Amino acid sequence: MSRTYDVVVVGGGAAGLSGALALGRARRSVLVIEHGAPRNAQADQVHNYLGREGTPPAELLAIARSEVAQYGVELLNADALAATKLGDGTFVVTLADRQVGARRLLVASGLVDELPDISGVAEGWGQTVLHCPYCHGWEVQDQPLGVLGQSPLSIHQAQLFRQWSDDIVLFQHTSPAPTEEQAEQLSARGIRVVVGEVVGWEPGGVRLASGELVARQALVVGADVRARAEVLLSLGLETAAFEVDGHVYGTYVPADRTGLTAMPGVWVAGNITDPRAQVISSAAAGLQAGAAINADLISEETHLAVERLRFFGAQAWEARYSAKPDGIWSGDPNAVLVAETADLTPGTALDVGCGEGADALWLAARGWRVTGADISTVALGRAAAQGESQGLEVDWRHVDLLAEPPRAGEFDLVTAHFMQLPAADRAVLYEHLAAAVSPGGTLLLVGHHPSDMHTTMGRPHLHDMFFTPEQLVADLDPKAWEVLVAEARPRQANDPDGKQVTIRDTLVRARRR
């Protein structure tokens, strides 16, 4: 996976770019994936967009792209083929040549107009073949217009376009014949009805199956619409029937007023969820969805910040140890420590986060001169008691090594097991620990692998506290370090329900040159 973003936006039209703009200005990392086939590409101008009235669609998009780029939003011309939701609530979006990660998804991929199979209609779409009076009515005012009858909505379209022209012909085509009341209304407004199948749209007008050509300058077509929902369908979401007065005209994706779908973490905006939305309302919906996504991320980050405080703070550890007078840990040394240090010549050792002392005491029993460091006085008291009972001497230190790092080159062995800190803190601590290793000495780092998040072990959803061997190795200067072991080592463990599962320990053992 090339990168994980706060938000991946699928669709780079008005809705998607507006959402991306709001999120970029909120200092979110955002990737917009644009398939390059906007619905209004064939139209000459965008209308009813206050401040941009009459702007060509391509120009409006170019302006929008330059605006979002100012705020660090990345733009990628590609097709989003599918998406997967992971067990930790994040998403993987699959492209033709890569995968990208996302904490949240905004899908604004629009819809497809499914035009009737009539000669000339597709070729004239957006120019002389129209669908929306508010988008095109002014431009064809006072011209002879035709309305293609396909459904009960066609009579409504004819009545709408009558506002812009008094020369309207409703071609009944495949639509039901007007009721008496509708016929009276059409007649009163001077709208003629022509019976017969339409077989073509030509520069001179509408061609009927009878061969007759009815002169018209533009043709109004009510296209069915299909939501571009392939990414959402791959996630297990479903489209719904888009109905008007009981007649189905296509599909859309249901969502609440902010654009949130039935799947947490996935929003939609624009025509994919509102087929009747114009460009300006799609942009507004994108802004609303972007703000909602940012608020959702803030809520999650606040929760995680509280969890970090509870999980990592000194007071939290004091409380955890105090709550279990008989001890938290087994009293046995970590298996990785035993396996990876058994062949080392004893010297000076630093056990970081020594807890109740099992690792430090195991090293001391084998001749190491050990310093055990921890932020919990309760844990250190228990460790000291164990050392006294076993007749082993360890220098127990109550210290926060983030704030008070050990002296450079002080130890022949520095070992840290399961120091699950936020990524920024972990980077600082491990830099301190690496510096404390003497020439020829060993650095042994062990932690929970990110794959544990997808097991039933019940790991806290603090994503950046898990790390891979590759991440650790990348921070070690190869000129200064020889990496002896770097792997995700599997082992068996029991989850909270007592079920045995396979988990993996991130393990890096390196020797300072």
N, C-alpha and C positions, 0 to 999 in steps of 0.2 A: 504494500500500500504506500503510495507516494507521499501522502500527507493527510493529517486529520485537521479539519477546519471546525470552527464553531458552527458555521452554517454552510451547507451546500445548497445553492439555488438552482433548480432545474428549470430552465426557461429564461431567456434574456429579453423579453418584451417589456412593456410598460409595467406590468405587475412585478415581474421578477427583479428588474433593475430598481424599481422604487423600493422594494423590500431590501435589496442589497444596499441601497443608499442609506436607508435608516440604520441598518446594521453596521455598515462601515463607519458611519458617524458615531455609532455607539462603541467604536473601537473593537469590533468583532472581526475575527479572521473569516473571510467570506470568499467562496468560489462560486462564480456564475457559469453554468454550463449551458451554452446556447446552440441549438440545432441548426440555426441559420435559415429557417423558413417561416418568417412571421406571417400571421394570417392576413395582415393588411399590406403585404409587400407590393401588390399590383395596383393599389390605390395611389392617386397622385398626391393627395393631401390628407392630413389628419384634421378633423374638425371638432368643435365644441371642447377644445382643450385651451382653457383660459391662459392667455399669455403666449401660446404657441399656435394660435388659430392659423390654419392653412399651411402648416409646416409639412413638407414631404415626410413620409414615414421613416425612410432611411436616414434622413437628416436628424429627425427627433431621436432615433436610436443612437446615432453617433454622438449627439450632445449628451444623452444620458450616460453612455459608456464613459465618455471623458469625465463626467461628473463623479461617477462612482469610483473611477480609477484614482481620483484625488485622495480618496480615503482608504487606499490600500486594497480595495476589492480586486480580486483576480478574475479575469475573463478568459474563458476557454471555449473555442468553437469545436464542439463535439456532440455526439449523441450519448445521452445517459441510457444505457441498455436495461439496467435492472438495479435493484437495491436490496440489501439484506439488513435486518435489524439484529444486532448482537445481544448477547445475554446481559451486557452491562447497560443497555439502553441506547447505545450509539449505533451508527449506521455505516455501511460500506456501500458506496455507489460504484457500479461497474461501468467502465467505458470500454471502447474497443481496444485500447492499448494500455490501460492502467486501472487501478482502483484508488478511490479517494475515500477518506473517512469523514464523518460528520457527526457532530453532537446533535444537530437538529437539521431537518430538511424543510425547505420551502419549494413546493412544486408549483410552477406557474407556466406550464408548458402549453397552455391554451387549448384550442380545439381545432378540429378539421371540418371544413364545410363540405358536406357531401352533396355535390351538385347533381341535378337531374341529367340523365344521359340523353341530352338533346344537342344536336350539332351546333357548334358555335358558342354555347353557353360558357364552357370552361375558358375558351379563348377570350371572351369578353368580360370575364369576371373582374370586378373592381373598376371597370372602365365604362362599358355600356350595359353591362349586366350588374344590377344593383340589388341590395337587400334592405338597406336601412335608410329611411327618409331623413333621419337626423344627421346621418353621415353624408348623404349625397343629394338630398332634396333641393337645396339651394342651387346646386350646380346644374340641375336639369329642370329648373323652374320654367313653366310655360311651354315646355316641349311636349310633343305627343309621346305618351308613355304607355307601355303595356305591362300588365301584371299577369304572371303565369299562375294559373289555378292548379294547386296541388293538394290543398287541404282546406279545412274551414277557415284557417288563418288568412287565406288569400283575399277573402272579401274585406277583412280588416285592413290588409295592406293597401288594397285599392282605395279604401276610404281615407287612409292616412295620406297617400300620395296625392289625393285630390286637393290637399291643402297647398300643394306647390304647382299644380297644373290642372286646368279645366278640361284637358283632353286625355282622358284615361280610358283604356280598353282592358277589361278583364277577360282573359282567355280562359274559358272554363277548363279546357284540357282534361285532367283526370280528377278534378275536384268535384264534389257534389253540386248539383244544380242549386242556385239560391232558393231559399224559402220565399214564400209570398212576401213576408215582411222585409227580407233582405233585398228582394227584387225591387220592392217599392222604394227602399232607401237608395239603392244604386241609381234607379231612374230619377229620383228627386235630385240627386247630385250630378246627373248628367254622365254617369259612368256606363258605357256600353258593355254588353256581355256578348262575347263571340264563342259559339259552341263549336267544338271540333278539336282534334288532337293537334298539338304543336309538335313539329318535327325539326324545326331549325330556327336559329337566330342568325340573321344575315345583316350586312351593312344597311340594306334597305328596309328591314323590318322583320316581322314574325312570319315564318313559313308554316302553313297548315298542311295537314296530311292530304287535304283536297288539292293542294298545289297553289292555293291562294296565298298571296303575300299581302299582309296587312302592314302598311307603312307605320313604323314607330322609330323613335330615335334612341330609346333606352328601354330595357326590359327588367322588370322587378321579379326576382326569384326568391322564394323562401326556402333556403337550403336547410336540410337537416344538419345537425351538428353532432360530432363525436369527440368526446374528451380525449386529449392526448394523455392517457393515464397508464401507459405501459409500466412506468417505474412504480406507480402506486399499486398496480395489479400484482407486480412481482413481490410486493410486501404483504399481499393478502387483503388489501383494501378493495372495495368494490365500487363500481359506478352505479348511478341510479338513473331512472328514466326521466328525461326532461319533458314535462307535460305542460301544455297550455290548453285550458278548457277541456281536459280529458283526452286530448290528442297528443301522442308521443312524437316529439320532434328530434329526439336524439338522446345523448347521455351527458351527465355531469357528475362531479364528485361532491357529495354532501359535506358540509363543514359548519361549524358554529360561526357566530358573527365575527370572530377574529380570524377565521380561516383554519382553525384547528380541526383536523379530521378525527375519525374514530380511533386512530392510532396515536397514542401519546408521542410527541416529538416530531410529528409530521403536520405541516400546514400547507394549505393551498390558497391561491389568490388569482384573480382574473377570470378569463373565460372558462377555464377548466372547471370552475365551481359556479360561475355566473355567466351562462352563455349570452345573456343580453347586455353584458357590461360593455361600455365603450372604453376608449383608451384612457380617458381621464378617470373614470371610475375604477378601472383596473389598476391604475397607478395608486389611487387612494387605498384600494384593498391591499395592495402590496405594502404600502406604508403601515397600514394597520396590522398586517401579519408580521412584518418586521419588528414592530414595537412589541407585539405579543411574544414573539420568540425571544427577544432580548429580556423581557420581564421574566420569562420562564427560565432562561439561563441564569439570571440573577438569583432567582429563587433557589435553583439547584446549587449555585456557588455559595450562597449564604448557608444553606444546609451543610455543604461540605466543609465550609470554614468552621462551623460549629463542631462538626464531627472531628475535624483536625485538632481543634482546641481540646476537645474531650479526649482524643486518642493520643495526642503527642505531648501535651503539656505536662510539666513536672507534677502539678497538682493531680492531674488525671492518673498518672502512674502511681503516685502515692496512694490515691484512693483505691486503685485496682489491687495493689499489694495489700493494703490494710483490710480490704473486704474479704481476703482469704488468708486467715492466720496460718493455715497449714501449708501455704505456698501455692504459687501459680504453676510452676514448672515441675517436671518429673524428677529433677535432681541428677539426671544423666547428661553427659556432654553431648553436644550436637554431633551427629554421625559424620558430617562433612569435615568438621574440625579434626576428628579422630583420624579419618582417612587421609586427609591432606597434609597433616603435620607430623604424622608418626615417624617419618624418615628424616625430620629436620634435627639438626644439632641444637640442643637447648641453649638459649641465651636470654635476652630481655624480651618480654612480650607485653603487649597492650591488648586487653580484652575490652572492646567498646560495647557499652550496653550490657554489662556483665550480669545484671539482674541478681538472682539469688546465688550466683557464683559457680555453677557447675562446670562451665568451660574453663574459667580461671583456675579452679582447684585441680582439674584434670591436668592442665599444663604444669601447675606447680608440683604436682606429684611426679612428674617426669623430668624435673630438674630445671624448669624455666623459672626465671625471676620475673614474676608477673605483677602487672598493675591492672587492677580491675576498676573500670570507670562506669559510673551510672548517675542518673539524675534523681534516683529515688533513694532516700535515706532508709526507708523501710527495707527495701531489697538489699541494700548494702549491709544493714544490720544482720539480716539473715545469713548473708554470704560470710560475714565475719564470724558468726557463730559456728557455721559449718566448718570454716577453716580451722577454728580453734579446736573443735571436736575431733578433726582429722589430723591435727598437729601440722598443718600446712600454713606457710606464711605467704600472704599476698598483700600488696600495697593497695588497699581499698580507697578509692578517691570519689568523693561526691563532687562532680563537675559536669558542666554542660560544655562539651568539646566544640560545639558550634561557636560559643562565645569565648572559650578559653582553650585554644588548640594546644596539643602537645608540642614539645620542642622538636625541631627538625632533626631527623636522623637519630632519634633517641632509642628506637626499638628494632630488634632483629626480626620480630614478628608483630604485625598489627592485624588483628582479626575483628571483624564486625559481622555478627549474624542477625539477620532480620531487622535491620535498622530501617523500618518502613517510614521514611520521611517524605514530605512533599518534594517534588523534583528539585526545586531551587535550593532548599535546605540540604538535601542529600548531596547535591553537587559540591556545596561548600564544605560539608563534613568530610566527604571522601577526599577532597583535595587536601584537607588538613591531615587526614590519616595517611595518605600517600606520602606526604612530605615528612611524616614522622618515621618512615622506614629507613633504616641505615643501609649503606651500600652493601649489596649481597643479601639483604634481608628480604622477607616475604610479606606480601600483602594478600590477605584472604578475605574476600567479600562474598557474603551469601545473603540472598533475599528471596522473597516470593516472586515468582514469574507471573507476567500478565495473564498467561493462560489459566491460572487458578481462578480468575474472575468468572470463567465459564464452567466451573465445576459447582458442586453443591456444598462447598466448604463454608459458604457464608462469609466470604471476605467483604470487608467494608467497601462501598462503592467510591473509593478515593483513587481514581484512575492513575494519577501521576505518582502514587506511592509504590507502584509495582514497576519493575524494570527488567530489562533483558541483559544477557552477557554482552551483547554487541554495544549496548549503550555505555556500559562500564568501560569496555576496552577502548571505545572511541575517545575517552577522556585520559587515557594513559599514553604518554609520549613514547613511541617505540624506540627512540634513542636512549631513553632512560629506563625502560621496562622491557623485560622478556616475559611475555604472557605464556604461562605453562599450561593452564587449564581455563577454558571459557566455554561453558555449556549450560544447558537447562537439564539438570539431573533429576530424573523421575524418582519418586518414592511413594509408598502407600501411606495413607492417613485415613482416619475416621472423621466423617462429617458430623455436624451437630445431631443428626439422627442416628448416628452409629454405623452408617453405611461406609464401607471401605471404598475409597476413590484414589485415583492416581493424580498426584499433584507434582509440580516441578519446582525445584529450587534453582534460581539463578546463581551460578558459581563462577567466580573469577579468582584464579590464583596466579600471582605475578611475582617475579623476582627483580628487585632493583639492580641494575647493572653496576 
